[in-house]
Every structure is written in C-alpha cells, then in structure tokens.
C-alpha cells in the first residue's frame, strides 16, 4: 500500500477527493462555459507586432458547432474517426478541437513543425481520415498523403477571424515579404469554407445527436508520446480523463483562479498536453480570456501581449520563464496584474523560480505529469506551503507511490520508480497492447521516473529511468534520432543522449562510430534537418572509436552521459 502522507498537506479549502464529474463528456463542459460566459471574450490572438483578433465564448461555441456539422455531414466522418490537427496557437485552434469533440471524433494533435517523415508516421499510425493544417506547411502534403488514409484536408490561415484590414496586411506580409505561403498542390478546402458549409448543413441544429454514442470512456484524443520507450505512440485519453484532470487542477488551485476574471497568457503550444488541458480546457471552463501567441520565440514576441493585456496567469516551461527574465523590457516593466504562474513540462530550476518571484512579486509553482496522465499528477499548493524543488503533492483523487525494481512499496525518503493511479490516467496506447501492458499494471501508471517522498507527502524527481530528452519542454526520443543518423551512409553505430543546456534545459548530443569513408558533420545534420523537427536535431556530433555497451551489445546511454559529464567537469 502507498503511504498517503500528503493528505495532511492540502490547503484547508482544497478537497482531496474529486467529486462526481458534473458532465458526461468534453462537449458538455464546453457548452456549459459557452452559455455561462457567452458574451465575454474567450480568445485573443496576439501577433508579435500587436495585431490581434478576438472571439467570444458564444462565437467559439457556434463556430465549433458549424465545424462539427462539416465533419459529419460534409466530410462524412463517423463517431470514432480520427482527425489530425496540425496548427500553431491561433483563433481557429479551439474551434477545430471543440468541433472534433462535438462531432464524436477523435483529436490527433500534431506538431506543425513536423517533417514529412514524422507526419507520415503519426497520420498512418492513427488512421486519421481528415487533416486540419496551417497553410504555411501544406507543401509537405503531396509527399505525405499517399502514405496515409487521409481523405479530407482543411487549410487554415494564421489570420482567420482577424478584422479585414488587419488580416489583409498579415496576408500580404506572408505572401510578399516573408514568402511563407507555399503553393498547395493537393485537393483541399479552406477553413472558412468548411465552417460556412457546416453552418448551412441541414442537420446543423442537431449537433447534440452526434454524441448519443459518446460517454466518459469514449476516446477523445490520441496524444502522441514516446512513453517509457522511444517509439512514438498514441496515448488514448478519454473524455473522462480530460474532464477529470481539468477539474482536478482547478480544485487544486482553489481561489487562486477566479471564475470570469482571469486573463491567461498561452505561449506554450496548445497541441502540447500541458497547455491543452490547463490553458485550453481549464481556463475556458472558468471563463478566462486566453491570449494565444502563435510564435513565442524570440521572447520579444511576447512584449506586446504583456503590454496590451492585463495578464493574471502565465503557464510555461523553465525555458520560457528564464528567457523572459533575460529581457530588459520584462525586467523594467513586469506584468502588473499577474497573480501566479504555473510551470510544467520540464524541471523548474530553482534559481529561475527565485528570480521570477523577485521580479514579478508573485508565486510560481511546479507540477508534474505525463501525456499518459492527461497530464497533471501532482502540483504544489499556491498558499505558500509548497516546497521549492519538489513537484508537489498529488492532485485530488490521485494516488502516487514509489516502488523498487521488484514492485515493492518504498517508504519516506526512499528512491524508486514513481507510479500513479487516478481518473486522469489514460486508457492505454492506440493499437499497442504490448506497450500498454508494460506501462499500465493493475491500474497503476508506471512513469519511468525515479522519485522520493518526504514526510509531508511532497514528491521530488531524483532521476529519469527512461532516456527521454527534454528540450524546452518537448520530448525527444533517442531511438528516433538514432534511427535517422544510422540511415546516413558511413555511420556504423550511434548513441544519442541529452546533456544540460542553460537555455533549453537539455540539448541533444550524438556519439558516432563511423566506417571509412566517414560522412561529414554537415551531411549528417542535413539528413536530420530533413527528417526531424528542429528541436530534435543534435546540437553536437562527437566521433569516437567505440561506444559503451552491455554484454548483449546494447549501447549504454547512461554510461555515455556519465562520460560526457565527467569530461565537461574537468
């Protein structure tokens, strides 16, 4: 049995037990908020130069109904069909995501920066029937579509729903100045047309009927992750998983989030599970105004958002907070209305947390979670009782334990694998029973992270059992990078590890053994850039005579990392 020492550490106003879910699925959660906050602003998209567009809760609700009708009545999709969504933060994103849920379909979030190779894997593995993609990257589709089951393509403009004049300026800049609009050579429908077709559909008024076969245990999203191994897999997140985690987080923060009064900055991508659940679902549920940033890098892109809106909450990863603290404009004029900040996705470095609190005069707290847990498992209380450097205590109705290699429960202060159980834990991996059985055992999610619990029930991550590399909060799986490098002629062996990086948290480093003639560094990097997203491309390539291996010939990444760190310390 686990030792639930954390029960005494909840703030007095926080119920450690999540009450029965008030809604059967996500569309009901969305509809309730849309009706309650109908005429208030739901989303504002802020460009780096301050140009912006906004939509109200009522408009989001109506347009997502229209899109749901398009998917079912025009595109011909059915309950359970997968819809891949490849969008940056923009006004169209919530309409698309909510519309997919309302249609009874399954959302497949996809990084818009993915290469054709990565897109092909995710689309074919999920069996997606439709794709919603930002038009700037649609030139990859001619190569990708023939290898997938995608039949319907909807293209989105970054300036959808902006005022006409502003939208026109943005489009002209994209077309003639940035030259960022490629020719789209595959059959497609514009997002504006798709929404219009849905709004005039004969069954537009019967959207609720699409949900007769949908309940809490129905899959809502396939969120791809490497899990505890390196091959990308789709975590099946149910409507219950996502609704529960939304309410768990809101219950945990208590009165620090005020219904109808918050303005949250969303710089993290909404396709990432952290921002998806916290920023998109939780803050929508409480009637917040969401300021979405399409491109948060460089950090100066956030300047106008902080200047023009009364930001009360910021969510982010350590990299984002650290970058802002190096900006003179931010230090000279920190957000005057900020109430609190939440960190996740990667470890929050204590010097960064301390500096952030000194500059903003507000708390920043860290939580912990995985894609497989929708994502939040634990969070630090905001009442001042949180413990710096820890990942906090379990969110309501969540149980966390520490086990040894044999599966025995460990006590206070003992380090072992962190396992968790709760209503937010995924159903399993899509079409992958073997990995599901490896990760979910008797209802417990085995995280692959090494942690320990103190006497008050606060958990601290000690080390990672798995080899996943965290670059600015994004998972990079060594197997995937190694596979691409190994495909380069002349590469004999390769081992990929993560090493500390002041800016991104970790950087990808590759150690190689080559044949003669050996490929050049540029040849290898060029191949990686073609087949991997930018953040996955190695920052350094080190050529060696041999790699450390186990008796059965497995490359020992842990030994590689140890060697690299020892070398750096000399």
Order of alpha helices (4+ residues) and beta strands (2+ residues): alpha-beta-beta-alpha-beta-alpha-beta-alpha-beta-alpha-beta-alpha-beta-alpha-beta-beta-alpha-beta-beta-alpha-beta-alpha-alpha-beta-alpha-beta-beta-beta-beta-beta-beta-alpha-beta-beta-beta-beta-beta-alpha-beta-beta-alpha-beta-alpha
